[in-house]
Amino acid sequence: MNPFQYPLLAFVLAFLTQWLSAQMGYRLRKITGAVPESDQGDFGIVQAATLTLLGLIIGFSFSMAISRYDQRKNYEEAEANAIGTEYVRADSLPAGDDVRVRELLKNYLDLRVLSYVTRDAARLRKIGADTAVAQEELWSTVERAAAVRPTPVIALAVSGMNDVLNSQGYTQAAWWNTIPTSAWILMTAIAICCNLLIGYSAHRRDWVLMSILPLVISISFFLIADIDSPRRGIIRVVPQNLRALSQSLQPR
């Protein structure tokens, strides 16, 4: 299990790890002694450089999470457009097939909305299985119509259905595309080093001051993990385009 896919767990683990690192740094100072006066300048440079590097890495990671979030939103919009376009193109299908495709698209659209808002793993597996069945039925319907009447107009409907199926695949790939675990581990390692240095440079054990940096970094980790977690985070992609399309297709 990747703890960084669970934002609250990532926050708790990050805070505890970094707070303990600061305490270890302070204990190390007590054991080995303070940095000599002649080395204070060099130590300050190392500390500042480490903190700067951590800030840059957190900034880059936040940018990566935001770009993936924007990508998921863009694919949700593209998926709604593809389904809506194919619903209109169903007019070009032979009588009977057009009604069938529209009905299947409505059911498929409901499944796609559910896939965005559902968090339960068992329900998601069921929705995924139903989505695969719906996709197979949609494709077989337009494929059969194209075989019976291979005209350019029918080919346009087949192309539109291909876009519908592809858009779901692109969306799924975007949801799987998260910040690698190795990047999280390296960022955590740098944060631990920063807190070790902060604890080592402390002249006295001030619990509040030695908790500020771990808390701030942990909040940053929480925000990045939350944006980067499509299903478990507070900040999630809302299928507003798919819902709007579903409402527009309802009989008036």
N, C-alpha and C positions, 0 to 999 in steps of 0.2 A: 504494500500500500504506500502510495506517495503522499506524505503528510501535507505537502504544499498544494494538493488538490482539495484540501479541507482548510479554508481560510482561518477559522477560529482555532483549529488545532495548530496551524502554522504560527499563529500569533502567540499562543501559550508556550509552545516549544522554543520559539525564537527568544521570547523574553526570558524564560528560565535559563536557557543556555548562555545568553549574553550577560545576564545578571551574575550568574555563577562565574563567568569568565572575568568580570570586573573584580569580584571578590578574590579570585585566584591571583589576579594581578597584584592586588593589595597585599595578599599573604606573601607573594613572592618578594615584594619590596621589604616586608618585615624580615624575611629570611636572609636575603642577599644584601640588603641595605639600599639606600637611596642612590640615585644616579649621581656620580661625582660632579662637583660644580663645573669642572672643565668640560664635561660631556653634556651639560644641560642643553646647550645650543643644538648639538647634533641630535639629541633625543627629541627635542621639540620639532626639528625638521622631519624626523621619521614619523612622529605622531601626526603632524599636520598632513604629511603626504599620504599616510595610511587612511586618515579620515577623508581626505579629498578623493582618493581612489574609491573608497566605499560609496561616497556620494555619487560619483560618476557611474559606478556599476548599478546602483539603485535607480538612477535616472534612466540609464539604458534599458534596464529590465522593465521599468514602468512604461517606457516607450514601446517595448516589444509587446507588453500585455495590451496596451491601448490599440496598437495596430491590429492585433488579432481580434480584439473586440469589434473594431470597426469593420474588419473583414467579415465577421459573423453577421453584423447588421446588413452589410451590403448584399451578402448572399441570401439573407431572408427577403430582402426587397426583390432581388433577381428571381427568386423562386416564386414569389407571388405574381410577378409580371409574366413569367413563363406559363403558370397555370391559367391566369386570366386570358392570355393570348390564345392558348390552346382551347379554352372554353368557347371563345368566339369562332375559332377555326373549325370547330366541330360541325358548323353549318354546312361545310363542304362535303361531309361524309354522307354516304347513302342513307336513305330513310331507315330508321330503326337503329342504325349504328350511331347516329348523331345523338339521339336520346340516351342511348346506353353510355356513350363516352361522357356526356355531361353529368349523368348520375354518378358514374365512377369518379369523375373529377371532384365532385362535391364531397364524396366520402373520403377521397384521398386528401383533400384540403383539410378536412376535420382531423385526419390522422396527423398531418403535418403540424397543425396548431398544437395538438396534444403533445407531440414530440418536443416542442419548445417549453411547455409549461410543466411537464411531468418530471418529478424528481425520483420517484420510487423505481428502483432497478428492475423489479419484476414486471411492473407495468410497462416500463420502457422496452423490455424484451418483447412483450406482447405487441406493443405498438410497432416495433421494428418488424416483427413477423407479419403483421397485418399490412404494413406498408409495402413489404416485398410482394405479397399476394396481390395487392391493388395495382402495383406497378406492372406485374405480369399480365393482369387482366386488361389494363389500359393498352399495353403494347400489342397484345394479341388481337384486340378489337380493331385498332387502326391498321395493323398488319393484314388482317383478313380483308378489310375494306380496300386496301391498296392492291391486294392480289385480285380481287374481283373487278375493280375499276382502276387500273393503273394510269391515272391522269395527272398532269402537273398540279392541279388543285388538290387532289388527294395527297400527293407527295408533300405539299406544304403542310397539311395536317400531320403527316407522319414526322416531318422535320420538327414541328412544334412539340409533338409528344416526346421526341428525342431530347429536346431542350428541357422539358419538364423532368424527365428522369435524370438527366445530367445535373440539373440544378440541385437536386436532392443529394447527389453524390458530392458535389462541391461543398454544400453546406455541412455534410457529415465530416468531410476532411478538415474543414475550418474548425469544427468543434473539437476534433482530435488534436489540432495543432496548438499545443501549449508550450510554455517555457520548459526546456529540458531540465530534468532532475539534476544533471551535472552542473548546470548553471546555478541552480539554487544552492547546491552544496558549496560551490566556489564562493558565492556571495556570502553564505553563512560563515565560511572560514575566514573571510576578510573581516566580517563583523566581529567575530570572536577575537581576532588579533587586535582590532581597534579597542575593544573593551578591556582586553588584557593590558594594553598600554595606558588606558585611562585609569584603571585600578592601580597600576604600578606607579603612576605619577601622582596619585592622591597622597596628600600629607596626613590626612586623617580619614577614618572610616565614617563618612557621611552617607547614611543609607539612602536619603532622598536624592542627593546629587549623583550618587553612583547608580541610581535607578533611572535617571532621565534619559541617558543615551540608549540603554537597552529598550526602554519604552518607546522612544521615538523610532528607532530602527524596526522594532517589532510592529509598530503601526504601519510603517512603510511596507514591510513584508506582507502584512495582512491585506493592505490595499492592492498590492500587486497580485497576490494569490486570489483575492476576491474577483478582480477583473478577469484574471486568467482562468477562472473556474466557471465554465458555462452553466453548469447545473447546480453547483453547491454554493455559489456566491450570492451576495445580496444584490450586486449589480449584475443584472442578466439581460440578455437580448429579449425584448418583448416582441412577439410576432404581430405587431400592429398592422403591417401590410397584409399578412395572411388573414387576420381577423376582419379587416376592412373588406377584403375580397369575398370572404365567406358571407358577410352580411349583405353585400351587394348581389350575391347570387341567390339569396333567399327569395321565395315568391312573395310578391307584394299584394 
